């Protein structure tokens, strides 16, 4: 497919849900999974649910081809591991734009912004590229400064490269940042300020964005406030009217989104930039892997969020500016790093196989309906791997534990953690769950259910209540190897930078 298609593998993209023309929402589509849905299936899922823009977290050329002609608009980006290359020289950035962006623009028939407005449904305007995201949360504290020196030079070079080929007016380069780039010494937004270790750099980036008409993109997670502090007022995270308000100067706050957003606004105001456009690049609620990560809580959060967005107003500090929000995320991903927490693999509105988890009302009018699930999904055989209890006795308890540890190390046992969907099942069922996940993730190979003779293959569904023993999607050997390896590499690289 050539070098151009290969480099497309380093692109990230964003998507927006246009739900009944009411609330303009975005949803991130990640694909760090051992058995991902086929791209064409996902594209149809997006179209069935009114999705018009996409953000991809994988590098599969088939995904890009599946999007062609779909009417889904694309915003491309460069991941953190490519920042050094883009920062090293303007030539590298120009090569990236020339060999990839221009080629992509041509293939999906993107026209210049003047004759092709972003909401146009002209067939030639079906893939309007609005931004290039240079990196993703590169200043996370857990990265220990690994990307700090490369981010701004890369941002500057990419925008220059876009300008050189006359795409600078149509496409703006930006940097999605985590909300940890600013902080407050109190619970009051007016005490907000950018982190001292990166403040000078943030000032450079913000002023560059403003000068080029680009937005400030920030990821805000109310769930993490509750996850990190059990004493955090839960009503504040769920947009409940019973929440104890926070009064700050002449402003009144009843939810964490408004308070966090205005903490950013105060931080921007203190560096002399208070009128830049802001996009919330990621916001959502996970459904497993923690006592606060449940489908019930996720539905409660989204109900509150959509109602808040349906109010069609901004925050106390910027009341006239409407929210521009991208939900995180579309599908569960069983290969994501669990370093931040076991919940990381369960951010999806849909399960890994495209089945909706709970009713939603994107309009915020309280008319919840189940989203349309993925169609024509092919699964592997109806087989499960369980612990053979007929041969288990006290003499080999140590062997059972050893094999369970092996299954969890190389499989996915995040649903077994305290407070998760499978945490309350019996100890024997815990072992069976671990065995089955290992077996399924290895494509139901017979030897993947051996476990030193402790495993047995059955044809009866072993799911118990809310604890699901899944069967993986049948995506073909080539697809499994490609995505499984990519997920492993992504996890290794993430952990590497966290440990540096």
Secondary structure, DSSP 8 states (H G I E B T S, - for coil): -HHHHHHHTTB--B-EEEETTTEEEEEEB----SS---HHHHHHHHHHTTB-EE-B-S--HHHHHHHTTS--EE-EEE-GGGHHHHHH-HHHHHHHIIIIIHHHHHHTT---TTTS-TT---GGGTT---EEEEEESTT-GGGTTTTHHHHHHHHHHHHHHHHHTT-TTT-EEEEEEEGGGEEESSS-GGGEEE-TTTHHHHHHHHHHHHHTT--EEEE--HHHHHHH-TTS-HHHHTT-TTS--EEETTEEE-SHHHHHHHHHHHHHHTTT-----EEEEEE----SSBTTB-HHHHHHHHHHHHHHHHT----SSSTTS---EEEE-SB--TTS--SS-GGGG---SB-TTS-B-SEE-TTSSS--EE----SS--B--S-EEEE-GGG--GGGHHHHHHHHHHHHHHS--GGGSTTSTTTTS-HHHHHHHHHHHHHHHTTT-GGGG-TTTTEEEESS---BTTB-----B---HHHHHHHHHHHHHHHHHHHHHHH-
